[in-house]
Amino acid sequence: MKAFITVVGRDTVGVVARVSGLCSELGINIEDISQSILQGMFAMIMLVDIAGCTVSHEELRARIGALAEEMGMQITLTRQEVFDAMHTV
């Protein structure tokens, strides 16, 4: 099962490491990643495979929320089928 993880906030050291570390810890495979820094703002989108995730979807969302709060950033998780449905006319 594929999903997108998006990260937006002030650029700081270690953003990619912290988000990818959480993915690794939870058995989530990162398949593709794109990142950019725009006038001091960090933006990243990751395509991940959550099929091997070791926690429930609710726990995954809670862990992502806790990391976002700790880092002072916005981090969202959107399953690919939800993303596709939102962008189908």
C-alpha positions in Angstrom: 0.0 0.0 0.0 1.5 3.3 -1.1 1.2 6.7 0.7 2.5 10.2 0.5 4.2 11.9 3.4 4.6 15.6 3.1 6.7 17.9 5.3 6.5 21.7 5.4 8.1 24.1 7.8 11.2 26.3 8.6 14.4 24.7 7.4 16.4 23.1 10.2 19.2 20.6 10.4 18.1 16.9 10.4 14.6 17.1 8.9 15.1 14.4 6.4 17.0 12.2 8.9 14.3 12.4 11.5 11.4 11.7 9.1 13.3 8.9 7.4 14.4 7.5 10.8 10.8 7.2 11.8 10.0 5.4 8.6 12.8 3.0 9.1 11.8 2.4 12.7 8.3 1.5 11.7 9.1 -0.7 8.7 8.1 1.9 6.0 10.0 1.8 2.8 10.8 5.1 1.1 10.4 4.7 -2.6 10.9 8.2 -3.9 11.6 11.6 -2.3 11.7 15.2 -3.5 12.7 18.2 -1.4 13.3 21.9 -1.8 14.2 24.9 0.3 12.3 28.1 -0.7 13.4 31.2 1.1 14.2 29.4 4.3 11.1 27.1 4.2 11.6 23.4 3.8 9.2 21.3 1.6 9.4 17.6 1.1 7.2 14.9 -0.4 7.9 11.2 0.0 6.3 8.3 -1.8 6.4 5.4 0.7 5.2 1.8 0.9 3.4 1.3 4.2 2.5 -2.4 3.6 5.3 -3.5 6.0 4.4 -0.9 8.7 4.7 -2.5 12.1 2.0 -0.3 13.8 -1.7 0.4 13.1 -2.7 3.2 10.8 -4.0 5.1 13.8 -0.7 4.7 15.7 1.2 5.7 12.5 -0.8 8.9 12.3 -0.2 9.5 16.0 3.6 9.0 15.7 3.7 11.4 12.7 1.7 14.0 14.6 4.0 13.7 17.6 7.1 14.1 15.4 5.5 17.1 13.6 4.8 18.8 16.9 8.3 18.1 18.2 9.9 19.5 15.1 7.5 22.5 14.8 6.6 21.4 11.2 3.5 20.2 9.4 3.7 16.5 8.5 0.9 14.7 6.8 0.2 11.2 5.6 -2.1 10.5 2.7 -2.7 7.1 1.3 -2.3 7.0 -2.4 -5.9 5.8 -3.1 -7.2 8.8 -1.2 -4.8 11.1 -3.1 -5.9 9.6 -6.4 -9.6 10.0 -5.5 -9.1 13.6 -4.6 -7.6 14.4 -8.0 -10.0 12.4 -10.2 -12.5 14.5 -12.1 
